[in-house]
Amino acid sequence: MTKARTRVGPSGTASAPGARALDVDALIDDQATRIIVCCGSGGVGKTTTSAALALRAAERGRKVVVLTIDPARRLAQSMGIEALDNTPRPVSDVDPAAGGKLDAMMLDMKRTFDEVVESQASPEKAKQILENPFYIALSSSFAGTQEYMAMEKLGQIHAQSGPEGGDGTYDLIVVDTPPSRSALDFLDAPERLSSFLDGRFIRLMLAPARGPAKLMTAGFGIITNALTKILGGQVLGDLQTFVAALDTVFGGFRQRAQKTYALLQHDGTAFLVVAAPEPDALREAAYFVERLSEDRMPLAGLIVNRASPAPSGDLSADESMTAAERLRREDPSSLTAGMLRLHADQMRMVEREARLRERFATAHPQVATAVVPALAGDVHDLAGLRRVGELLAGS
């Protein structure tokens, strides 16, 4: 029986039968696309993908800002910027022929939180909050703060430059989501943090007893005493001061989170799930796809990074091994036999990855896919990002 041969796509990787191709250029050229969110588990190349998409969009005429949350700061190095911070910085050496531009920035979690406080409070009230020890801990390391502030910063940029009341600085925002093993923390954590800060329990427990609350004074006294023993009186006092100030300043964290959440669900947003050609990564990608569908987030497609490039030649893995064994019997020192075995090993890897993608495509036929072959070295400059962009677009 003749085995089915693995098809090789234009980028030199094996094509999975039944997989629908993702048209990256059509996505970034569409003026209705205002936000692209790259999500995926850690270590799959989200930062490089985000930067390459942003660069390609800019050199095709879009006014782009890319927001990264990657702590490794590889984006700054790739884009020739000494240091990224909470302010968009122009990327030099972007081809201006099509009329586009590219800025890049890295989320400063605490600075973004400080900006929210300063924009909503009087100078005196802002100073009181910013110097509060509980606020300093919350804004620097509380679980979910980074994800919340990533969405806060996205909302700020969109409001400042969007078509409704904005200055038109950018017509495309590319977001590199926080590296996390919990699939969609950047969607869940803002709600968790806002629920905590707006939580009725905290407000009621820390509010002075008055009216009907007096009936529960004894119960809350027990809770307060317990917290004082665990946290210490100073920490509890800082928390009380923080929540009291928060109540008069923010007007509801949950409302802010819900507004950005609605922005993510808007037709002008496109999610790209980034994965590696490995079973665990594609299982994680499947979860991303299903969760995005449940939350009615607009999914544009899947990007499979670092796929094994198919070797040249028409021989399958089995045919290569058969030929190698025949040559080895005839001449044990044959270099050609060794090369055929290497060809067989590479083909087996390519075929294995194609089967994994085919399995994903069968389970999720509605998801368009782009496959990016592994490059020989790390991407560390604009030329490398351009090459990744070309491969994303199937060039």
DAVEN-V109869 format. One record per residue. N is the residue number from 1. RES is the residue in one small letter. SS is DSSP state (h for helix, s for strand, l for the rest). PHI is phi in whole degrees, 0 to 359 (none if undefined). OMEGA is omega in radians with two decimals (999 if undefined). Layout:
# DAVEN-V109869
[[N;RES;SS;PHI;OMEGA] [N;RES;SS;PHI;OMEGA]]
This chain:
# DAVEN-V109869
[[1;m;l;none;-3.11] [2;t;l;276;3.11] [3;k;l;284;3.07] [4;a;l;291;-3.13] [5;r;l;278;3.07] [6;t;l;283;3.11] [7;r;s;280;-3.14] [8;v;s;252;-3.13] [9;g;l;279;-3.10] [10;p;l;296;3.14] [11;s;l;271;3.10] [12;g;l;87;3.09] [13;t;l;248;3.14] [14;a;s;290;3.11] [15;s;s;269;3.09] [16;a;l;275;3.13] [17;p;l;305;3.09] [18;g;l;89;-3.14] [19;a;l;285;3.12] [20;r;l;271;-3.06] [21;a;s;283;3.06] [22;l;l;274;3.12] [23;d;l;269;-3.07] [24;v;h;294;-3.12] [25;d;h;297;3.10] [26;a;h;297;3.14] [27;l;h;294;-3.06] [28;i;h;282;3.10] [29;d;h;279;-3.09] [30;d;l;289;-3.10] [31;q;l;295;3.09] [32;a;l;287;3.08] [33;t;l;278;-3.09] [34;r;l;254;-3.11] [35;i;s;222;3.00] [36;i;s;240;-3.13] [37;v;s;249;3.08] [38;c;s;265;-3.11] [39;c;s;232;-3.10] [40;g;l;159;3.14] [41;s;l;288;-3.08] [42;g;l;293;3.02] [43;g;l;80;-3.12] [44;v;l;257;3.09] [45;g;l;96;3.14] [46;k;h;298;-3.08] [47;t;h;296;3.11] [48;t;h;297;3.12] [49;t;h;299;3.14] [50;s;h;300;-3.12] [51;a;h;295;-3.14] [52;a;h;294;3.08] [53;l;h;298;-3.12] [54;a;h;297;3.13] [55;l;h;296;-3.13] [56;r;h;296;3.12] [57;a;h;297;3.14] [58;a;h;296;-3.11] [59;e;l;280;2.99] [60;r;l;252;2.96] [61;g;l;110;-3.14] [62;r;l;273;3.03] [63;k;s;263;-2.86] [64;v;s;242;2.87] [65;v;s;234;3.10] [66;v;s;249;-3.14] [67;l;s;252;-3.14] [68;t;s;247;3.10] [69;i;l;240;-3.07] [70;d;l;283;-3.10] [71;p;l;288;-3.12] [72;a;l;284;3.09] [73;r;l;60;3.10] [74;r;h;290;-3.10] [75;l;h;299;-3.14] [76;a;h;301;3.14] [77;q;h;297;-3.11] [78;s;h;296;-3.05] [79;m;l;262;3.05] [80;g;l;72;3.12] [81;i;l;250;-3.06] [82;e;l;298;-3.13] [83;a;l;209;3.03] [84;l;l;264;3.06] [85;d;l;216;-3.01] [86;n;l;283;3.13] [87;t;l;248;3.12] [88;p;l;302;3.12] [89;r;s;243;3.13] [90;p;s;292;3.09] [91;v;l;264;-3.13] [92;s;l;279;3.09] [93;d;l;67;2.99] [94;v;l;278;-3.12] [95;d;l;297;-3.06] [96;p;l;270;-2.99] [97;a;l;303;-3.09] [98;a;l;272;3.08] [99;g;l;90;-3.13] [100;g;l;267;3.08] [101;k;s;208;-3.13] [102;l;s;221;2.96] [103;d;s;244;3.13] [104;a;s;225;3.11] [105;m;s;208;3.08] [106;m;s;242;-3.12] [107;l;l;298;2.94] [108;d;l;257;-2.99] [109;m;h;303;-3.09] [110;k;h;292;-3.13] [111;r;h;298;3.11] [112;t;h;295;3.09] [113;f;h;299;3.12] [114;d;h;300;3.14] [115;e;h;297;3.10] [116;v;h;298;3.13] [117;v;h;299;-3.07] [118;e;h;295;-3.14] [119;s;h;282;-3.04] [120;q;h;252;-3.01] [121;a;l;241;2.97] [122;s;l;292;3.14] [123;p;h;305;-3.13] [124;e;h;293;-3.13] [125;k;h;294;3.12] [126;a;h;299;3.13] [127;k;h;299;-3.14] [128;q;h;298;-3.13] [129;i;h;288;-3.06] [130;l;h;298;-3.13] [131;e;l;268;-3.11] [132;n;l;288;-3.10] [133;p;h;302;3.13] [134;f;h;292;3.09] [135;y;h;297;-3.13] [136;i;h;300;3.11] [137;a;h;293;-3.12] [138;l;h;297;-3.05] [139;s;h;285;-3.08] [140;s;h;257;-2.97] [141;s;h;213;-3.10] [142;f;l;293;-3.11] [143;a;l;302;3.11] [144;g;l;99;-3.10] [145;t;h;295;-3.13] [146;q;h;300;-3.11] [147;e;h;294;3.12] [148;y;h;299;-3.08] [149;m;h;289;3.03] [150;a;h;297;3.11] [151;m;h;290;3.09] [152;e;h;298;-3.13] [153;k;h;295;3.07] [154;l;h;302;3.12] [155;g;h;299;3.13] [156;q;h;297;-3.12] [157;i;h;298;-3.13] [158;h;h;298;-3.13] [159;a;h;294;-3.10] [160;q;h;286;-3.01] [161;s;h;238;-3.06] [162;g;l;289;-3.08] [163;p;l;290;-3.10] [164;e;l;258;3.08] [165;g;l;85;3.14] [166;g;l;274;-3.11] [167;d;l;265;3.09] [168;g;l;74;-3.12] [169;t;l;302;-3.12] [170;y;l;231;3.01] [171;d;l;245;3.06] [172;l;s;209;3.06] [173;i;s;245;3.09] [174;v;s;251;-3.05] [175;v;s;247;3.03] [176;d;s;262;-3.00] [177;t;l;287;-3.09] [178;p;l;302;3.07] [179;p;l;289;-3.08] [180;s;l;207;3.08] [181;r;l;277;3.05] [182;s;l;277;-2.81] [183;a;l;315;-3.04] [184;l;l;237;3.11] [185;d;h;302;-3.08] [186;f;h;291;3.00] [187;l;h;270;-3.05] [188;d;h;279;-3.00] [189;a;h;298;3.10] [190;p;h;304;3.12] [191;e;h;293;3.13] [192;r;h;295;-3.12] [193;l;h;292;-3.13] [194;s;h;294;3.10] [195;s;h;295;3.11] [196;f;h;296;-3.06] [197;l;h;288;3.11] [198;d;l;262;-2.98] [199;g;l;298;-3.14] [200;r;h;297;-3.09] [201;f;h;300;-3.13] [202;i;h;296;-3.11] [203;r;h;297;-3.11] [204;l;h;292;-3.10] [205;m;h;294;-3.05] [206;l;h;266;-3.13] [207;a;l;283;3.06] [208;p;l;298;3.13] [209;a;l;291;3.10] [210;r;l;204;3.13] [211;g;h;60;-3.11] [212;p;h;299;-3.11] [213;a;h;296;3.13] [214;k;h;299;-3.14] [215;l;h;296;-3.07] [216;m;h;253;-3.05] [217;t;h;303;-3.10] [218;a;h;298;-3.14] [219;g;h;297;3.14] [220;f;h;288;3.06] [221;g;h;297;3.10] [222;i;h;298;3.14] [223;i;h;298;-3.12] [224;t;h;296;3.11] [225;n;h;297;3.13] [226;a;h;296;3.13] [227;l;h;295;3.13] [228;t;h;298;3.12] [229;k;h;294;-3.10] [230;i;h;283;-3.02] [231;l;h;266;-3.02] [232;g;l;97;-3.08] [233;g;h;298;-3.11] [234;q;h;294;-3.13] [235;v;h;297;3.13] [236;l;h;295;3.09] [237;g;h;297;3.08] [238;d;h;299;3.13] [239;l;h;296;3.12] [240;q;h;299;3.14] [241;t;h;297;-3.13] [242;f;h;297;-3.10] [243;v;h;295;3.11] [244;a;h;298;3.12] [245;a;h;292;-3.13] [246;l;h;300;-3.07] [247;d;h;299;-3.09] [248;t;h;269;-3.01] [249;v;h;257;-2.87] [250;f;l;275;3.14] [251;g;l;68;3.05] [252;g;l;105;3.07] [253;f;h;294;-3.06] [254;r;h;298;3.13] [255;q;h;297;3.12] [256;r;h;293;3.13] [257;a;h;296;-3.11] [258;q;h;293;3.12] [259;k;h;295;3.11] [260;t;h;291;3.09] [261;y;h;301;3.10] [262;a;h;295;3.09] [263;l;h;297;3.12] [264;l;h;294;-3.14] [265;q;h;277;-3.06] [266;h;l;291;-3.12] [267;d;l;299;-3.13] [268;g;l;281;3.11] [269;t;s;257;3.10] [270;a;s;228;3.08] [271;f;s;265;3.01] [272;l;s;242;3.08] [273;v;s;270;-3.10] [274;v;s;253;-3.11] [275;a;s;216;3.00] [276;a;s;253;-3.09] [277;p;l;280;-3.13] [278;e;l;233;-3.08] [279;p;h;304;-3.10] [280;d;h;296;-3.11] [281;a;h;295;3.14] [282;l;h;286;3.01] [283;r;h;295;3.08] [284;e;h;297;3.11] [285;a;h;298;3.10] [286;a;h;298;3.09] [287;y;h;296;3.09] [288;f;h;304;-3.10] [289;v;h;301;-3.10] [290;e;h;292;-3.14] [291;r;h;291;3.09] [292;l;h;300;3.10] [293;s;h;295;3.12] [294;e;h;299;-3.11] [295;d;l;271;3.11] [296;r;l;57;3.04] [297;m;l;269;-3.08] [298;p;l;287;-3.11] [299;l;s;269;3.12] [300;a;s;270;-3.14] [301;g;s;162;-3.12] [302;l;s;246;3.02] [303;i;s;243;3.11] [304;v;s;258;-3.08] [305;n;s;269;2.97] [306;r;s;58;3.07] [307;a;s;288;3.12] [308;s;l;291;3.13] [309;p;l;288;3.14] [310;a;l;288;3.10] [311;p;l;290;3.12] [312;s;l;289;3.13] [313;g;l;107;-3.06] [314;d;l;259;-3.07] [315;l;l;284;3.00] [316;s;l;284;3.12] [317;a;h;298;-3.12] [318;d;h;294;3.14] [319;e;h;296;3.12] [320;s;h;296;-3.12] [321;m;h;293;3.11] [322;t;h;297;3.13] [323;a;h;295;-3.13] [324;a;h;296;3.13] [325;e;h;294;3.13] [326;r;h;295;3.12] [327;l;h;294;-3.14] [328;r;h;296;3.11] [329;r;h;293;-3.14] [330;e;h;285;-3.10] [331;d;l;211;-3.07] [332;p;l;303;-3.11] [333;s;l;263;-3.06] [334;s;l;298;3.05] [335;l;h;291;3.14] [336;t;h;297;3.11] [337;a;h;298;3.11] [338;g;h;296;3.12] [339;m;h;293;3.11] [340;l;h;294;3.09] [341;r;h;294;3.07] [342;l;h;297;3.09] [343;h;h;300;3.14] [344;a;h;296;3.13] [345;d;h;298;-3.14] [346;q;h;294;3.14] [347;m;h;295;3.11] [348;r;h;297;3.13] [349;m;h;294;3.12] [350;v;h;299;-3.13] [351;e;h;294;3.10] [352;r;h;298;3.13] [353;e;h;296;3.12] [354;a;h;297;3.10] [355;r;h;295;3.11] [356;l;h;298;3.13] [357;r;h;291;3.10] [358;e;h;296;3.11] [359;r;h;298;3.10] [360;f;h;297;-3.12] [361;a;h;296;3.12] [362;t;h;294;-3.14] [363;a;h;284;-3.08] [364;h;l;226;-3.04] [365;p;l;295;-3.10] [366;q;l;278;-3.03] [367;v;l;265;3.07] [368;a;l;288;-3.01] [369;t;s;228;2.95] [370;a;s;241;-3.11] [371;v;s;244;-3.12] [372;v;s;249;-3.13] [373;p;s;291;3.10] [374;a;l;295;3.08] [375;l;l;268;-3.06] [376;a;l;291;-3.12] [377;g;l;221;3.12] [378;d;l;289;3.05] [379;v;l;274;-3.06] [380;h;l;225;3.13] [381;d;l;205;-3.11] [382;l;h;295;3.13] [383;a;h;298;3.10] [384;g;h;295;3.11] [385;l;h;295;3.08] [386;r;h;298;-3.14] [387;r;h;297;3.09] [388;v;h;299;3.10] [389;g;h;299;3.11] [390;e;h;298;-3.14] [391;l;h;291;3.07] [392;l;h;300;-3.13] [393;a;l;276;3.11] [394;g;l;79;-3.11] [395;s;l;279;999]]
